[in-house]
Amino acid sequence: MVRPPFGAVLALTAISVAAALHDDPVDPIAQDWIAAAPHADYIETVKMHGDYTVDLVRRDGQVVRCEYHGRWRRSGGDYLRFEYVTEDGKLEVRDLDFSVYHGDFEIIDHDTGKTRHFACRIGFEASPFPSHCGAQSVYYGCPH
């Protein structure tokens, strides 16, 4: 995976430091992240909550293709650890390199035909979903 430019890392660090100075225990990446939909009725989300639980959901229309609930945490400097139980009852642990970028990212909403704007993008070295889900590895957050 390509490492982010120094400014992107610095920006994320600045957000983390600002949160710490205000006694805010919530990690700034704790939010709802959505993948860019390739077509209408497609939803793929990674919801990382402030209590370090995670919901991974991929849907095509009304059909849920993959759904996992578990825990997430930072593992080292720029890795996230995802832990969830798979369909066969086994614990899946994934340590993924990630980068957060800030800017104005435009995503087409295929349901409405309108453009949605996001201020943050997170990219993982691989999808946080199990490989059989066919999920993406880039998600958008901080809607504005």
Number of C-alpha atoms within 10 A of each C-alpha: 10 8 11 14 10 8 11 16 16 12 14 17 13 12 14 17 13 13 15 13 10 8 9 12 12 15 18 15 19 19 17 17 23 21 21 19 17 11 12 14 14 19 18 22 20 23 21 23 17 15 13 16 17 23 17 20 20 23 15 15 11 9 10 13 15 18 17 18 17 17 17 24 18 14 13 10 8 14 17 18 16 23 20 22 13 13 10 6 8 9 12 13 16 18 20 19 18 20 21 20 19 18 11 15 16 14 15 16 17 15 11 8 9 11 12 13 17 20 15 19 20 18 20 19 15 18 17 22 22 18 10 8 14 12 20 20 15 20 21 26 23 15 13 9
